Amino acid sequence: MDVVMLSRIQFAVTVFFHFIFVPLTLGLSVLLAIMETMYVRTGNEMYKRMVKFWGKLFIINFTLGVVTGITLEFQFGTNWSRYSEYVGDIFGSLLAIEASTSFFLESTFIAVWFFGWKKVSKKVHCMCIWLVALASNMSAYWIIMANAFMQNPIGYKLVDGKPQLNDFFAVITNPYGLGEFAHTVSSSWMVGGLFVLGISAWHLVRKNEVELFKSSFKIASIFFLIFSLTTAAAGHHQGQIAAKYQPAKLAAMESHWETGTNVPMYLLTWPNAENTGNAIQALPIPDALSILAYNDPNAEVTGLNDIPKEDRPPVLPTFISFRLMVGLGSFFPLLAIALFVWRKKIEEKTTVLKILPWLIPLPYIAIMLGWTVTEVGRQPWIVYNMLRTSDAASPIEASMVVWSIVAFTVIYTFLGLLDIYLLRKYAMKGPK
């Protein structure tokens, strides 16, 4: 295995592990802000105990997320130095802004919030968690806009064969990035909602702190409903953006091979990339792919056979990841509607309460599948139509990457087990 593939595997391992922590940070920070606002407005001590309980789990998740995020960025220098040299003028500026504004704002006010319960007023304390939530989500914005340049490079001019920033506003309002941000943040907030629902359900089954956890359940059920629907809508919009800017990715997502108009979507499909077609293709929905991609039944959809073979993304992993993501994304709104309807008498739904904790991993899996579609579907380009992934890796020995993969795997396995242990321990302990 060459250094490029090994470096891709290492980056995938580290970024996927880091992204276990990111969605919960984004979603739970907003839920904590809402809960503490309710405490400030009502003066009800139950809401204060609620915030402290969920806040402890938030701090555990946030701390481990920071550790894994720092090591992730080093790889742009160690494993992808040619990429960093090529896009450093644009990519580096966005990461610098993220670190110097959002990350420092988030880190400062999370300390004030965690240690300041008896040192600042209730309103100032509540303001701190709102600033943490704002900074966390703005941090995601800057990073996603950096990724968006890789997906849809704009706002630059070529100088000596390298892109140089000449329109900062265009870069930070990249339409591909705006869609990515909406989809990522709404799905992350959905993660926070189901996390609270699952742990609340565990305690309600055991009749622990019934008033507190029933109130947590009600708040999270509304939150989960809103953002499961928002995630589905943002995902549809992002699919249309991909159709516009990366037609090869859309074709791989649907395993669509022949360019045409009035293109159907097949409910049963299985790609056969070696024979440039599908091994299974049945149960068509007339015009559906043209409508979904362009809101027009007569729209032309580019097929993979009209894209040079060397420019096609890997079809099977993109196709499977997309189908699984859509399946989960369709399930969450149905679950959310049911939980919202049952929220006032949820303690009577014992079977549902027992199942909910086991569903907590599902939105994490859906997010990972979505990022697989985004990143694998962009291949063979690391910067779309500008720089190939094969030309972006550092000139290092493959054996060096093998050892770093082993080291990262061992360290991250330990951190992952530590995170699960701490979250489980304090989630089960309750707000004592």
DARA-V861287 format. One record per residue. N is the residue number from 1. PSI is psi in whole degrees, 0 to 359 (* if undefined). OMEGA is omega in radians with two decimals (* if undefined). Layout:
# DARA-V861287
N|PSI|OMEGA + N|PSI|OMEGA
This chain:
# DARA-V861287
1|131|-3.05 + 2|173|-3.04 + 3|330|-3.14 + 4|311|-3.13 + 5|319|3.11 + 6|320|3.11 + 7|324|3.08 + 8|318|3.12 + 9|316|-3.14 + 10|316|-3.13 + 11|321|3.11 + 12|317|3.13 + 13|312|-3.07 + 14|319|-3.10 + 15|323|3.10 + 16|320|3.11 + 17|316|3.11 + 18|323|-3.05 + 19|358|2.94 + 20|325|-3.04 + 21|329|-3.03 + 22|309|-3.08 + 23|320|-3.14 + 24|324|3.06 + 25|313|-3.11 + 26|314|-3.06 + 27|316|-3.08 + 28|330|3.10 + 29|319|3.13 + 30|319|3.10 + 31|319|3.08 + 32|319|3.13 + 33|319|3.11 + 34|315|-3.13 + 35|317|-3.13 + 36|328|3.04 + 37|320|3.10 + 38|324|3.08 + 39|315|-3.12 + 40|320|-3.10 + 41|324|-3.05 + 42|334|-3.05 + 43|7|-3.12 + 44|119|-3.10 + 45|338|3.10 + 46|320|3.14 + 47|327|3.09 + 48|316|3.10 + 49|324|3.09 + 50|312|-3.13 + 51|318|-3.13 + 52|322|3.13 + 53|305|-3.12 + 54|331|3.11 + 55|326|3.11 + 56|318|3.11 + 57|324|3.10 + 58|316|-3.12 + 59|319|3.10 + 60|312|-3.12 + 61|317|-3.10 + 62|316|-3.09 + 63|312|3.14 + 64|329|3.09 + 65|320|3.12 + 66|316|-3.13 + 67|314|-3.09 + 68|333|-3.14 + 69|324|-3.12 + 70|314|-3.13 + 71|332|-3.12 + 72|316|-3.05 + 73|335|3.13 + 74|334|-3.07 + 75|339|3.09 + 76|334|3.08 + 77|322|-3.05 + 78|319|-3.04 + 79|338|-3.04 + 80|48|-3.07 + 81|325|3.13 + 82|324|3.04 + 83|313|-3.12 + 84|321|3.10 + 85|324|-3.07 + 86|315|-3.03 + 87|13|-3.05 + 88|327|-3.11 + 89|329|-3.12 + 90|307|-3.06 + 91|317|-3.10 + 92|323|-3.12 + 93|322|-3.14 + 94|319|3.10 + 95|326|3.11 + 96|318|3.10 + 97|317|3.13 + 98|315|-3.09 + 99|318|-3.02 + 100|345|3.13 + 101|288|-3.00 + 102|312|-3.06 + 103|316|3.14 + 104|322|3.09 + 105|314|3.13 + 106|313|-3.08 + 107|322|-3.14 + 108|309|-3.03 + 109|339|3.05 + 110|328|3.08 + 111|315|3.11 + 112|318|-3.11 + 113|315|-3.04 + 114|320|-3.07 + 115|358|-2.96 + 116|17|-3.08 + 117|320|-3.09 + 118|8|-3.04 + 119|341|3.10 + 120|166|-3.13 + 121|164|-3.12 + 122|319|-3.10 + 123|320|3.10 + 124|320|3.13 + 125|318|3.10 + 126|321|3.11 + 127|325|-3.12 + 128|316|-3.11 + 129|329|3.03 + 130|322|3.10 + 131|324|3.06 + 132|314|3.13 + 133|316|3.12 + 134|313|-3.10 + 135|320|3.13 + 136|314|-3.10 + 137|329|3.04 + 138|327|3.05 + 139|316|3.09 + 140|324|-3.12 + 141|312|-3.09 + 142|319|-3.13 + 143|321|3.14 + 144|325|3.09 + 145|328|3.03 + 146|318|3.08 + 147|325|-3.10 + 148|329|3.08 + 149|327|3.08 + 150|329|-3.11 + 151|321|-3.07 + 152|81|-3.05 + 153|119|3.08 + 154|170|3.06 + 155|31|-3.09 + 156|166|2.91 + 157|150|-3.13 + 158|125|3.09 + 159|117|-3.07 + 160|38|3.07 + 161|6|-3.14 + 162|146|3.12 + 163|132|3.11 + 164|133|-3.07 + 165|127|3.04 + 166|359|3.09 + 167|86|-3.07 + 168|321|-3.12 + 169|321|3.10 + 170|321|-3.13 + 171|317|-3.06 + 172|359|3.02 + 173|26|3.11 + 174|121|-3.10 + 175|328|3.08 + 176|319|-3.14 + 177|323|3.12 + 178|319|3.09 + 179|318|3.09 + 180|316|-3.10 + 181|314|-3.14 + 182|317|-3.11 + 183|317|-3.10 + 184|313|-3.08 + 185|317|3.13 + 186|321|3.10 + 187|326|3.10 + 188|321|3.08 + 189|327|3.06 + 190|321|3.08 + 191|313|3.13 + 192|320|3.13 + 193|313|-3.11 + 194|331|3.05 + 195|312|3.12 + 196|319|3.12 + 197|315|-3.08 + 198|314|-3.13 + 199|322|3.07 + 200|319|3.13 + 201|319|3.13 + 202|317|-3.13 + 203|325|3.14 + 204|325|3.08 + 205|324|-3.08 + 206|7|3.11 + 207|34|3.10 + 208|126|3.04 + 209|56|-2.98 + 210|315|-3.10 + 211|315|-3.10 + 212|313|-3.06 + 213|335|3.03 + 214|322|3.07 + 215|319|3.08 + 216|319|-3.13 + 217|317|-3.12 + 218|315|3.14 + 219|313|-3.08 + 220|329|-3.14 + 221|321|3.09 + 222|315|3.13 + 223|314|-3.12 + 224|320|3.13 + 225|311|-3.10 + 226|314|-2.98 + 227|346|2.94 + 228|322|3.08 + 229|319|3.12 + 230|320|3.12 + 231|317|3.13 + 232|316|3.14 + 233|317|3.13 + 234|325|3.10 + 235|319|3.08 + 236|316|3.13 + 237|320|-3.14 + 238|327|3.06 + 239|321|3.10 + 240|325|3.06 + 241|318|3.09 + 242|321|3.12 + 243|324|-3.10 + 244|315|-2.99 + 245|336|-3.12 + 246|72|-3.10 + 247|332|3.11 + 248|322|3.11 + 249|315|3.11 + 250|317|3.14 + 251|321|3.10 + 252|321|3.12 + 253|322|-3.08 + 254|1|-3.03 + 255|53|-3.11 + 256|122|-2.94 + 257|326|-3.04 + 258|125|3.10 + 259|137|3.12 + 260|174|3.06 + 261|168|-3.11 + 262|48|-3.01 + 263|127|3.10 + 264|166|2.97 + 265|129|-3.08 + 266|128|3.14 + 267|328|3.08 + 268|112|-3.12 + 269|144|2.98 + 270|122|-3.06 + 271|149|2.98 + 272|80|-3.01 + 273|328|-3.12 + 274|326|3.13 + 275|16|3.12 + 276|57|3.10 + 277|199|-3.14 + 278|135|3.07 + 279|327|3.09 + 280|134|3.12 + 281|100|-3.02 + 282|165|3.12 + 283|65|-3.14 + 284|146|2.94 + 285|110|-3.01 + 286|135|3.03 + 287|2|-2.95 + 288|318|-3.10 + 289|321|3.08 + 290|320|-3.14 + 291|312|-3.10 + 292|324|-3.08 + 293|324|-3.00 + 294|5|-3.09 + 295|29|-3.09 + 296|117|-3.12 + 297|338|-3.13 + 298|3|-3.08 + 299|146|3.08 + 300|133|3.11 + 301|124|-3.10 + 302|134|3.10 + 303|160|-3.10 + 304|332|-3.13 + 305|346|3.05 + 306|7|3.08 + 307|130|3.13 + 308|140|-3.05 + 309|322|-3.11 + 310|349|3.14 + 311|3|-3.13 + 312|140|3.03 + 313|163|3.04 + 314|118|-2.96 + 315|311|-3.00 + 316|308|3.14 + 317|325|3.10 + 318|315|-3.12 + 319|310|-3.10 + 320|315|-3.13 + 321|319|-3.13 + 322|314|-3.11 + 323|318|3.12 + 324|319|3.11 + 325|315|3.14 + 326|321|3.11 + 327|313|3.10 + 328|320|3.13 + 329|334|3.07 + 330|332|-3.13 + 331|321|-3.02 + 332|315|3.10 + 333|323|3.11 + 334|316|3.08 + 335|317|-3.10 + 336|318|3.13 + 337|316|3.14 + 338|315|-3.13 + 339|324|3.11 + 340|318|3.12 + 341|323|-3.08 + 342|358|-2.91 + 343|326|-3.06 + 344|337|-3.14 + 345|34|-3.02 + 346|333|-3.12 + 347|343|3.11 + 348|343|-3.10 + 349|70|-3.02 + 350|317|-3.13 + 351|317|3.11 + 352|316|-3.14 + 353|324|3.13 + 354|329|-3.11 + 355|324|-2.98 + 356|316|-3.14 + 357|330|-3.14 + 358|347|3.14 + 359|351|-3.10 + 360|320|-3.12 + 361|341|-2.98 + 362|313|3.12 + 363|331|3.02 + 364|314|-3.14 + 365|318|3.14 + 366|319|3.13 + 367|317|3.12 + 368|321|3.08 + 369|320|3.12 + 370|318|3.11 + 371|331|3.04 + 372|315|3.08 + 373|314|-3.09 + 374|314|-3.02 + 375|316|3.10 + 376|323|-3.14 + 377|345|3.10 + 378|341|-3.09 + 379|151|0.19 + 380|19|-3.06 + 381|139|2.95 + 382|327|2.89 + 383|116|-2.89 + 384|123|3.12 + 385|15|3.13 + 386|312|-3.07 + 387|124|3.14 + 388|148|3.11 + 389|323|-3.12 + 390|341|-3.12 + 391|5|-2.97 + 392|347|-3.05 + 393|159|3.10 + 394|149|3.11 + 395|73|-3.11 + 396|168|3.13 + 397|142|3.14 + 398|327|-3.11 + 399|328|3.12 + 400|321|-3.13 + 401|325|3.12 + 402|313|-3.12 + 403|323|3.13 + 404|327|3.06 + 405|316|3.12 + 406|315|-3.12 + 407|313|3.12 + 408|318|-3.11 + 409|317|3.14 + 410|312|-3.10 + 411|315|-3.09 + 412|328|3.05 + 413|317|3.10 + 414|313|-3.13 + 415|322|3.11 + 416|315|3.10 + 417|322|3.10 + 418|317|3.13 + 419|313|3.13 + 420|317|-3.13 + 421|312|-3.09 + 422|316|3.13 + 423|316|3.14 + 424|316|-3.11 + 425|309|-3.05 + 426|335|3.04 + 427|319|-3.14 + 428|332|-3.13 + 429|326|3.13 + 430|181|-3.05 + 431|62|3.13 + 432|*|*
